[in-house]
Amino acid sequence: MYFIGVDIGTSGTKAVCMDEAGNIKNSWFVSYGFEHTARGVRELDPETVWKAVLICIQEVCRGCEVESITVSSMGESVIAVDKDGMCLTKGITGTDVRGREECRHFIQKIGKRCITEVTGLPADSLYSLSKILWMKSHSPRLFERIWKIFSFQDFIIYRLCGDTVMDYSVASRTMLFDYRTYKWSGRLFTQAGLSKSLMSKTVQAGSVAGNMRKEIKRKLGCSGTCLILAGCHDHIANAIGAGVCRAGECVNAAGTTEGLTVMMEPGVLTESKVEQYKISCEPSAMEGMYNTVAWSNASGSILRWLVRDVLKEKQNVCFGELNGSIQYEPTKLYVLPHFSGAATPYTDDRSKGAILGLTLDVGREELYQAVVEGIQMELYAIYKCLIHSGVPVNKIVSTGGALSNEILQMKADILGCEIHTVKCEQTGAAGGAILGAVSNGIYNTVDEAVNAMVKVGKTVIPDMKRHEAYGNKMRIYDVLYTYLREINHAIDKAGVTDNRYSDSGIK
């Protein structure tokens, strides 16, 4: 008996086919990238993603009787679709800055605290609502043609089975969902001038959306029941695949972005702390539980940019060499990794990346180490926000294919705590497969399934002397954003006079 998990991200789609004991039969990955990135635009082609999903499913289902296919994805994305199911727009992702002005007006109208009390989110233009308001404002004729506004999760589910279903955690990322009642908020829809009919039905993660369309099943050569399940926000899928499902446990997912997702009991993270530290509270895949979403917008994407575009190196060879060159002592450089704006705890899409302390003596190895340090120090700043907000963090499991032994050790040293790993690299897709095993009744709870299916890796012990050395560096790092904020906002204002700069996603 096999279960497929599909994890749709900004840089590619991953899938695994796993049995009930956690053994991976097949895995596959299809990469892609943003269609447009100029002046803050961040778009993915939905048809490209759809083709990637089909390829992944076809490859991993070979030789398997598949019980279910669980679809998890990034949050905050927006795809407008007409009544015939045709895409009217590209997929506008969360870090796309269009809609910031429309969102600002909406926040002024309804109030930050009201939004946080309803949604559990810090009011911000990151979420889907800002993109929806932007489309409504700048393309009213197109907006009249919209049948549904999908995320990538319910877009793919719709294509696979014909039903429009989104799980609670992805719905939470729209800034239109009541995180306590698990329903679309009538008040927020009314204030935004939107109809709830535009959105998909919301369900608990792991719920059955429908049967795979016969023609797709036949085309892909899939055998077995092939039920399509609603997965969850990719942060939570990563957590489940890493064995994180109990209160106080945390996953550090290091990919294109990087963050800390902590499982919590209800009421742990208050609205005032959400506002103060910009830490989102969303419904978890474990019924009755919640989790944080606290992250930085750029991590692996900065390393790829440095190696590919600046150093002009072949990535696979160069990463191994550069990771091996990382020194024990911290560099004298300071890197603010806001290359795609700032998330927790700033939520500032006008912030920019910065490299300070450069001299003619700096070589490629030192520059690379400094970028890694900046990413990890930003993670430490997020970690401190979680602690100060009262969220207990008892255990951290780190995942991500790009994590080397050197980076894991630096992570443990800078955070000053043990970092655990698991043997499976594709934890987001594995998390979906685990949900499938629970939905099928193989296991009664996610906790029970995790104990049986997740294979533990190594534990990295922090070097507290190195932690102290980085602590001295953190005292300067902690003020970089504040000192650079005014300059970065001036740069942003000079570069973009208004937000009507691209209709690239509009047909």
N, C-alpha and C positions, 0 to 999 in steps of 0.2 A: 504494500500500500504506500503510495507516494503523494507528496504534497509540494506544490510549486509556490514559491514566493517571488513576487516581482517588485522591484524597488526602482522607482522612477526619480532620477535626480537631474540636476542642471547640466552635468557633464556627460551623462550616459544613463542607460538602463541596465540593471543587473537582474539576473534570475538564478534561482537554485531549485533543484528537485531533490527532496530529502525524504527519507523514510521515517517511521515513527520513533526510531532509536537515535535520530540525529545524524545518520550517515548520509553524506551528500552523494547522490548518484551522478548528477550532472550539474554544471554551472556554466553561465555564459554572460558576457558583457558586450554591449554595443555602445560605442562612444559617439557623441555629437557635441555641438557647441552652440553658443548664442548666434542667432541670425544677425542681430544688430546690437552694437555696444556703444555707438557714438553718443556723446552728451547724455549719459545716464540711462539710455535705452538698454533693456535687458530682455530680449525676446527669444523664445524657442519655437521652432516650427512644429505644431501639433502633429502634422502628417509624418514628419521625420521621427518623432517620438513614437507614434503609432507603429511605424514600420520596425523600429528598434524593438518594441515590445513583442511583436509577432515573431521576429527572428529569435529573440531570447526564448520565448515559449517553445517554438519549434525545435530549437537545439536541445533544451533541457528535458523535453518530454519523450525523447527517443528511448524506446525500450521500456517504458514505464506505464503502468496503469494509474492514471492520475485521478485522485479523488477531488482535489480542489486547486484553484489558482487564486491566490490572495494578492490584491493590488494595493500597494502603499506608494506614497509619493511625497514630494516636496509640498510645502504649504504655500499659501498666499497667491498662487498663480491664478490667472484669469484667461479663459478661452470663451469667446462668444460664438454660439452655434445657432443656426436658423432651424426652422421647423422640419427641414429635410435632413437635419443632422450634419450639415456642411459648415465648416469653420468660416466665420466672418472675420476673424482676427488671428494673428499669431498668438502664441501663448505669452502673455505679459507676466513676468516673474516678480517675485517680491522685491528685489533690489532695484527694479525699474523705478525711476524717480517721477515719472509722469503721474499726475494726480496729487502731488504734494500740496498745491494751492487749494484744490477742491477739498482735500481732506482737512486742511487747516481751517477752512470756512465751516466745515461740518463740526469739527471739534469745538470751535468758538460758539457755534449755535447750540450744541447739546451739552457741552462741558466735559472735561477730562474725567472727572470722578464718576459721572453717570456712565460713561463708556466702560470704565474699568469695573464698576459695580455689576454691570450686565455681562460683560464679556470675559473678565479676568485678565484683560490685556492692557498694557500701557498704550494710551491713545497715540497712534502713529500712522504715518503714510505708508509704512511697510505693507500693511495688510491689504487684502483683496478689494475692500471697499473703495480705497483711493483710486484704484485702476478702473473700477466700475463707474465711479463718478466722473472720471476723466473722459471715458468713452461717451457717457451721457451728455457731457458738456460740449465736447468737441466734435462728436459725430451723431447728432440727434436722429438723422434719417437712418443710419445704420442701427442705432439703438432700438428703433421701432421694429426692426426685422428680427431682433434677438428672441429666440425661443427659450434657450437655457444659457446660463453663465456657469461654465464648468471650471473646476480645478483639473489638474492632470489626472488625479485619481478617478473622479467620476466620469471624465471624458473617456478614459481607457475602459472603465467598467461598462459604460454605455456602448462603446464600440464592440466589446466582447460579448455582451449578453442582451443589449437592448433596453436595460432598465437604468434609470437615473438615480444612483445611490452614492452617498458620501458619508464617511464615518464622522463621529462627533469631533475627533481631534482635528481633522482637516477643516471641517466646518468652523471650528473655533478660530482658525487662522484668517477668516474673512472679516472679522470685527463686526459681525452681524448676528452672532450666535450667543444665546444665553447659556453660559457654562454651568449654571446650577440646574436649570430645568431641562437642559438638553434639547432645546427647541430654538427655531429661528425667532429672533426678537421682533415682535410686531412694532414696538416703539421705535427701534432703530431703523427698520424698513420704512416706516411712515416718515420719520425725520429726514431720511435720505431720499424720499420720493421714489421708492422702489417697490416692486411687487415681490412677495415671497415665492410666487409661481416661477420666478426666474431661476430659483435654486433647486437643487436635487433634494430628494428625501434623505433625512439624516438617520443613521443607525449606529448601534454599538459596533465597534471594531470586531471583526470575525463573523459578522452576519452574512447570510447568503443573499447575494444580489440577484442571482438567476442562473440559468443554464447557459453554457457557452453556445453561441449561435452555431447551428449545424454546419453551415457553409464554411465557417472559420475552423471548426473542429476538423472537418474533412480536409481542408486546405493544408492545415498544419500537421496532419497525421496524428492527432492526439487520440489516445484511447483511455477509457475509464469514464467515470462520472463527469469530471471536469466542471464542477460547480464553480462559479465566480463569486469570490468573497470580497467584501470591503475590508481592506487592511487598515492602515492608520498613517498618521503623519510620520515621515521618515525618521525623525528623531526618536519616536517611540519604537518603531520597528527595529532600529539599531539597538535600542535598549533591550528589547526582548531577545533578539539574536545574540546579544552579549550576556544573557542570563540575568539582566537587571529587571526585576518586577516587584520588589518589596520596598516598603517605605524606607527611605534613607539611602537606598542604593542609587548609584549615579553612573551614567555612561558618558564617556568623552568620545564623541564621534569626530574623527579627524579626516575630513575630506576636502571638497572645494571650500566649504565653510568649516567652522569648528566650534563646538559648544559643550555645555554640560546639561544633561537632562536628568533630573532627580525625581524619583517616585515619592509621592506624598499622600498622606491621609487628607481628607477634606478639612479646610479651615487653617492649615498650617501657614500658607502664604496669604497674608491679608491684603486688602485693596490698597492700603496706604503704603505697604512695602512694594507692591507691584508698581505703584506710581514712583516711589522714591528710587528704586534700583532698576526699573525697567525690565523686570523679570516676568515673563508671561506665565500664567497658570492655565493649563488646558486639561480637558477630560482625557484620562489615560485609556489605553486599550484594556486595562484591568478594571472591570466594572466597579464603580464606586470610588475609584482612585483618581488622583490627579498627578500631573507632573509639571515641572518647570520647563520652559524653553528659554535658555540663556546662552547666547553665542556671539561670535564675531563673524562678519560677513565674508571674510576672505582669509584663507589659510593655505591649503594646498594650491589654490589658484595663484597665490603670490609666488610660491616656489616654482611652479611651472612657468610663470611669466619670467622669473629671473633666469632660469636655466635655458628656456627655449628662445625668448625674445631678447634678453640682454646679453647673456653669455654665449648664445648661439650654439649650444651644445646638444648632443643627442641625449634625451632625457634619461633613458634607462641606465646607460653607462655612467652618466655624469652624477646622478643622484647617489649611487653607491660610493663613488669616489669622494664626493663632497661631504656626505654623512660621515665617512671614515676620517675626514680631516678635522672634524669638530674637536676643539681643544677643551681641556678641563676648566681653564680660566675664562670668565666672561670677556667678551670683546668690549672695546671702548666706544662702539657704535650704538645708537639708539634708533630702533625702527618702530614707527607707529603704523600698525598693519591695517589702516583704514583705506585700503585700495578700492573698496566698494562701499564706502561710507562706514558709519559706526553703528553697531547694534548695542547690546547690553554693555554698560549701563547708560549709554548716551542717547541712543536712537537718533542719530544725527546723520542724515543722508548727504549732508553738505561737507562732512569731514573728509579729509584727504589723507593718503598715505604720506609718510615722511621718513627720510633716512638722515639722521643727524650725526655729526662727528666725523664726516668724511675728510680724509687727507690723501695726498698722493702716495702714501705708504700702504693704503688699503688694497689688499689683493682679493681675488675671487673667493678664496676659502673663508677669509674673515667676513666678507660681505654676506656670503651664504649663511654662515653661523649667526651673524647678527639678525638676519631675517628670521631664522628659526627661533632665536631668542625673543624677538619681538612678538611672534605668534604665541609663544608659550607665556610670555609676561602678560599679554592681553588675556589669555586664558586664566592666569592667576588672579588678575583683576576681577574677572567674572566670578571665580571661585570665592573670593573675599566678599563679593556682593551677596552671594548665596548664604554664606555664613552670617553676615551681618543682618540679613533679612529674617533670620531665624529658621532657615531650611536646614534640617540635619543632613549631613553628608557623611555616611558611615563607610562607604566603599566606592572606589572609582574603577570602572573597567574601561579601558581605552581600546578603540577599534579604528580601523582604517588601513587600507592596503599600502599607504605610503609611509607608515610608521616604521622607522628603523630602530635598531637597538640603541643607537646614539640619541635619537630624538626621544624615545621612551625614557631613557635615563635623565635627559635634560628636563623632561616634563615632571618626572618624580622629584628631581632636585629643586626645581623652581617652585612647585606647589608644596613641597615639603611633606608629601604623603605617599604611601604605597600606590603603585599603579598595577592593576591586574589586567590580564589579557585572556582572550579565548582563541582556540585553534582556528575557528572559521573566520575568514577575512570578509566574506560577504554577509555581514550581520544583518543589514537591512532586509535583504531578500530572505535570509534564514528566519528572521522574525515573522515574516508573513507565512512561511511554511509551518512554523510552530503554531501560529493562530489557526491554521488550517487543521492541524492535528487535534486542537481543542474543539473546534467547530464540529469536526467529524465524530467526536465523542471518544476518541482514543484516550484522552486525558480529561479530567474534570475541570481543571483550572490551568491558567497560564503558568503559575508557579510549579505545578506538578509536571507540566510539559517541559519547562525549562530544566528542571532537575534531571529529566531523562534525556533531553535532546542536545543540551549545550555542553560542549567539551571544553574544560578549563585549560588555559594556557599557563604562561609563566607570571610571576610576580616580580616587579621591579622595586627595589628598596631605595629610598632617597638617601643621598649623601648630604648630611646636614651641614657640613662645612661649606659645600658648594651652595646649599640653600641660603646660608648666611651671606656668602659673597654676592649672590643674585639679589638678596634682600637689600643690600646696599645700592645696587643698580636700580631696583624697583622704586626707591625713593625719588629718583629723578624721573623714571618712566611714568610714575603716577601723576605727574603734573604736565606731561607733554601735551595731552589733549587740550587741557585748559589754556595753556600758553599759545597753542597753535590755532585754537578755535576761531578767533576773530580773523586771522590771516586766511584760513581755509574758507571761511564764509565769504570773504571778499573775493577770493579766487573764483569760487563757485558763481558768485553774482556776476563777475566780469565775463565768465564763460557762457552763461545761460541767462539771457535777459527775461525770458518767460518760459513756460512749460509747453508751449505750442510748437515744439521744434521737430516733431516727427510724427508722421502718420504712417510709418512703415508697417505697423501691424494692422492697419485699417484697409479694407478692400472697398 
